[in-house]
Amino acid sequence: MDKKDEINAKLEAIFSARKEFFALLDELVPKKNGTDVFDFEKAKNPELKEIYAKFYAFDYNVRKLLPDVYKAYGVSGNV
Protein backbone atom coordinates (compact mmCIF):
# COMPACT_ATOMS: atom_id res chain seq x y z
CA MET A 1 0.00 0.00 0.00
CA ASP A 2 1.50 3.33 -0.99
CA LYS A 3 1.32 6.45 1.19
CA LYS A 4 -1.63 7.91 -0.72
CA ASP A 5 -3.68 4.75 -0.22
CA GLU A 6 -2.67 4.64 3.44
CA ILE A 7 -3.81 8.24 4.00
CA ASN A 8 -7.09 7.56 2.16
CA ALA A 9 -7.74 4.53 4.38
CA LYS A 10 -7.05 6.53 7.53
CA LEU A 11 -9.33 9.34 6.37
CA GLU A 12 -12.10 6.85 5.60
CA ALA A 13 -11.74 5.47 9.15
CA ILE A 14 -12.14 9.00 10.54
CA PHE A 15 -15.22 9.63 8.40
CA SER A 16 -16.71 6.27 9.38
CA ALA A 17 -16.24 6.98 13.10
CA ARG A 18 -17.78 10.43 12.62
CA LYS A 19 -20.77 8.91 10.86
CA GLU A 20 -21.23 6.38 13.68
CA PHE A 21 -21.07 9.12 16.31
CA PHE A 22 -23.79 11.15 14.59
CA ALA A 23 -25.93 8.04 14.04
CA LEU A 24 -25.79 7.32 17.77
CA LEU A 25 -26.56 10.94 18.60
CA ASP A 26 -29.52 10.81 16.20
CA GLU A 27 -30.85 7.84 18.18
CA LEU A 28 -30.36 9.45 21.58
CA VAL A 29 -31.29 13.10 21.01
CA PRO A 30 -34.58 14.29 19.52
CA LYS A 31 -34.60 17.04 16.90
CA LYS A 32 -36.22 20.45 17.17
CA ASN A 33 -39.48 20.76 15.26
CA GLY A 34 -38.59 18.43 12.38
CA THR A 35 -35.22 20.10 11.70
CA ASP A 36 -31.71 18.66 11.88
CA VAL A 37 -31.01 20.67 15.06
CA PHE A 38 -30.53 18.56 18.18
CA ASP A 39 -32.89 19.35 21.06
CA PHE A 40 -30.69 18.61 24.05
CA GLU A 41 -33.35 19.99 26.40
CA LYS A 42 -35.49 16.94 25.60
CA ALA A 43 -32.66 14.38 25.73
CA LYS A 44 -32.89 11.80 28.51
CA ASN A 45 -29.19 12.19 29.32
CA PRO A 46 -28.24 15.84 30.02
CA GLU A 47 -24.54 15.04 29.58
CA LEU A 48 -25.03 14.44 25.85
CA LYS A 49 -24.90 18.18 25.17
CA GLU A 50 -21.44 18.43 26.75
CA ILE A 51 -20.25 15.31 24.91
CA TYR A 52 -21.51 16.75 21.63
CA ALA A 53 -19.81 20.10 22.30
CA LYS A 54 -16.46 18.42 22.91
CA PHE A 55 -16.81 16.19 19.85
CA TYR A 56 -17.86 19.15 17.70
CA ALA A 57 -14.73 21.10 18.74
CA PHE A 58 -12.57 18.10 17.83
CA ASP A 59 -14.43 17.51 14.57
CA TYR A 60 -14.18 21.17 13.57
CA ASN A 61 -10.41 21.17 14.01
CA VAL A 62 -10.01 17.93 12.04
CA ARG A 63 -12.07 19.41 9.19
CA LYS A 64 -9.90 22.55 9.22
CA LEU A 65 -6.80 20.34 8.85
CA LEU A 66 -8.15 18.17 6.03
CA PRO A 67 -7.47 20.54 3.09
CA ASP A 68 -3.78 20.62 4.07
CA VAL A 69 -3.68 16.82 4.38
CA TYR A 70 -5.34 16.44 0.98
CA LYS A 71 -2.84 18.82 -0.58
CA ALA A 72 0.22 17.34 1.13
CA TYR A 73 -0.61 13.76 0.14
CA GLY A 74 -2.36 14.38 -3.18
CA VAL A 75 -5.61 12.83 -2.01
CA SER A 76 -9.15 14.10 -2.34
CA GLY A 77 -12.11 13.85 -0.06
CA ASN A 78 -15.05 15.51 1.55
CA VAL A 79 -14.35 18.14 4.19
N, C-alpha and C positions, 0 to 999 in steps of 0.2 A: 504494500500500500504506500503510495507516495504521499508527500506532505499535504498536498491539496486534498486528496481523498480523506486523509486523517482529520484535517480541519473540518471538512464537510461533515464527517461522521460525528465529531464532537459537537458541532453546531446543531445537528439534528437531534442529538441527545438533549441539549439544552432546550430546544423548542418542544420536544416531546414532554419533558418534565414540566415546562411552563403550561402546556396544554392540559396535562393531568391536574396541575394545581388549580387552574381555572374551572375545570370540570368538577372537581371536588367542591370548590367554592360555590359553583352554581347549584350543587345539590344541597348545600348547607345554609345558604343565605338567599332569602327571597329577593325579588327585584321590586323596584318602585314603579307602581302603576304601569306595568307592561313594558317598561323600558329595559335597557341593559345595565341600569344603575343598581348596584347592590343596596339593599335596605337593611343596614346593620342594626337598626333599632328593633327590627322584628326577628332578628336571628336568635336562636335559642341559646347560643354560646356568645356572650358579650366579648370574649377575647378574640373572636374572629376578626373584628375590625382592626385590632392592633397587629395581628398576624398578617392581614392583608396589607396594612400600611408598610410594614417592614419588607414584605415580599415586593411590593410595588417599588420601593426605593431601590432594592437590589435589581429588579427587572429593568427599571429605567436606566440605571447605570450600565447594565449589560447592553441594552439597545443603543446607548450612546457610543459604546465601544465597537459595535459590530461593523460600521462602515470602514473603520481603520483595519479591522481584521480581514474583511473582504478584500480591501485594497492590498494589504501586505501579502496575502496568500493567493491572490488571484481567484478567489471564489466568489460566488454570488449567493444571495439569499434574501430573505424577507426580514426587514428590520422591524 
